[in-house]
Amino acid sequence: FIRFVLFGTIMQAYLNRAKFCLSNMQDGSDATEASLKRKVTSIFSFYCCSAIQYLGPVILLMTSSLLYIMSSHYFNFFPPLEDVSVHSAFPMFNLNLFQGSLSFIIWWICFCMFIISSVGSVVHSILQSYI
């Protein structure tokens, strides 16, 4: 939920990076129009990629969590799995398999989000020293 709230702020900070790079390049006398255009284009061309990388794991985590909740009959959206005809044809596809798979997927997504955020923080602190 926090990522959705902070999405606008993060994307605005990403757009402000172009303004910061332009102000740094204009201070120097070797800034040409082509180099300014290339720098701004490189920032704006990756704007959609950064938005997808920011929101993609959140959407994946939410859908996995909702599937887990629905498979545990928390809201009683679907009939129990024992009444479905697939269960008689494939007895290995039972409720425990679905819940175990979904709980592992949720754990893995959270773990990957934590690792990626940690690595991103380290990279950001290293890149800040070069600016």
C-alpha positions as CSV (number, residue, x, y, z in Angstrom):
1,F,0.0,0.0,0.0
2,I,2.9,2.4,0.8
3,R,4.3,1.9,-2.7
4,F,1.1,3.0,-4.3
5,V,1.0,6.1,-2.0
6,L,4.6,7.0,-2.8
7,F,4.4,6.2,-6.5
8,G,3.7,9.8,-7.6
9,T,6.6,11.1,-5.4
10,I,9.0,8.6,-6.7
11,M,8.1,9.2,-10.4
12,Q,8.3,13.0,-9.9
13,A,11.8,12.5,-8.3
14,Y,12.8,10.5,-11.4
15,L,11.6,13.3,-13.6
16,N,13.4,15.9,-11.5
17,R,16.6,14.0,-12.3
18,A,16.4,15.3,-15.9
19,K,16.2,18.9,-14.6
20,F,19.1,18.3,-12.3
21,C,21.2,16.8,-15.1
22,L,20.4,19.7,-17.4
23,S,21.3,22.3,-14.8
24,N,24.6,20.5,-14.2
25,M,25.4,20.3,-17.9
26,Q,24.5,24.0,-18.6
27,D,26.9,25.1,-15.9
28,G,29.8,23.7,-18.0
29,S,30.7,25.3,-21.3
30,D,31.0,22.1,-23.3
31,A,27.3,21.3,-23.3
32,T,26.0,21.1,-26.8
33,E,22.4,20.8,-27.9
34,A,22.9,17.2,-29.0
35,S,24.3,16.1,-25.6
36,L,21.5,17.8,-23.7
37,K,18.9,16.2,-26.0
38,R,20.6,12.8,-25.6
39,K,20.7,13.1,-21.8
40,V,17.0,14.1,-21.5
41,T,15.9,11.4,-24.0
42,S,17.8,8.8,-22.0
43,I,16.0,9.8,-18.8
44,F,12.5,10.0,-20.3
45,S,12.8,6.8,-22.3
46,F,13.3,4.8,-19.2
47,Y,10.4,6.4,-17.3
48,C,7.9,3.7,-18.3
49,C,10.4,1.0,-17.5
50,S,11.0,2.4,-14.0
51,A,7.2,2.7,-13.4
52,I,6.7,-1.0,-14.4
53,Q,9.7,-2.1,-12.2
54,Y,8.2,-0.1,-9.3
55,L,4.6,-1.3,-9.6
56,G,5.0,-4.7,-11.2
57,P,6.0,-6.6,-8.0
58,V,3.3,-4.9,-6.0
59,I,0.6,-5.9,-8.5
60,L,2.0,-9.5,-8.6
61,L,2.0,-9.6,-4.8
62,M,-1.5,-8.3,-4.5
63,T,-2.9,-10.9,-7.0
64,S,-1.0,-13.7,-5.3
65,S,-2.4,-12.7,-1.9
66,L,-5.9,-12.4,-3.2
67,L,-5.6,-15.9,-4.8
68,Y,-4.3,-17.2,-1.5
69,I,-7.2,-15.7,0.4
70,M,-9.7,-17.1,-2.1
71,S,-8.2,-20.5,-2.0
72,S,-8.5,-20.6,1.8
73,H,-12.2,-19.8,1.5
74,Y,-11.8,-16.8,3.7
75,F,-14.6,-14.9,1.9
76,N,-16.4,-18.1,0.6
77,F,-16.2,-16.8,-3.0
78,F,-15.9,-20.3,-4.5
79,P,-17.3,-23.7,-3.4
80,P,-14.8,-26.0,-1.6
81,L,-12.3,-27.7,-3.9
82,E,-13.6,-31.2,-2.9
83,D,-16.9,-30.4,-4.8
84,V,-15.1,-29.6,-8.1
85,S,-14.8,-32.4,-10.7
86,V,-11.1,-31.7,-11.3
87,H,-10.4,-33.0,-7.8
88,S,-11.7,-36.5,-8.7
89,A,-9.7,-36.6,-12.0
90,F,-6.4,-35.3,-10.4
91,P,-6.3,-36.0,-6.7
92,M,-2.9,-34.3,-6.3
93,F,-4.4,-30.9,-7.0
94,N,-5.9,-30.4,-3.6
95,L,-6.3,-27.3,-1.4
96,N,-3.0,-27.9,0.4
97,L,-1.0,-27.9,-2.8
98,F,-2.6,-24.6,-3.9
99,Q,-2.1,-22.9,-0.5
100,G,1.5,-24.2,-0.2
101,S,2.4,-23.0,-3.7
102,L,0.8,-19.6,-3.2
103,S,2.4,-19.1,0.2
104,F,5.8,-19.9,-1.3
105,I,5.2,-17.5,-4.2
106,I,4.1,-14.7,-1.8
107,W,7.2,-15.3,0.3
108,W,9.5,-15.3,-2.7
109,I,8.0,-12.0,-4.1
110,C,8.5,-10.3,-0.7
111,F,12.0,-11.7,-0.4
112,C,12.9,-10.4,-3.9
113,M,11.4,-7.0,-3.2
114,F,13.5,-6.7,-0.1
115,I,16.7,-7.8,-1.8
116,I,16.1,-5.5,-4.8
117,S,15.3,-2.6,-2.5
118,S,18.5,-3.3,-0.5
119,V,20.7,-3.5,-3.6
120,G,19.0,-0.3,-5.0
121,S,19.8,1.6,-1.8
122,V,23.4,0.5,-2.0
123,V,23.7,1.5,-5.6
124,H,21.9,4.8,-5.0
125,S,24.4,5.7,-2.1
126,I,27.3,4.8,-4.4
127,L,26.0,6.9,-7.3
128,Q,25.3,9.8,-4.9
129,S,29.1,10.0,-4.2
130,Y,29.8,10.5,-7.9
131,I,27.4,13.4,-8.4
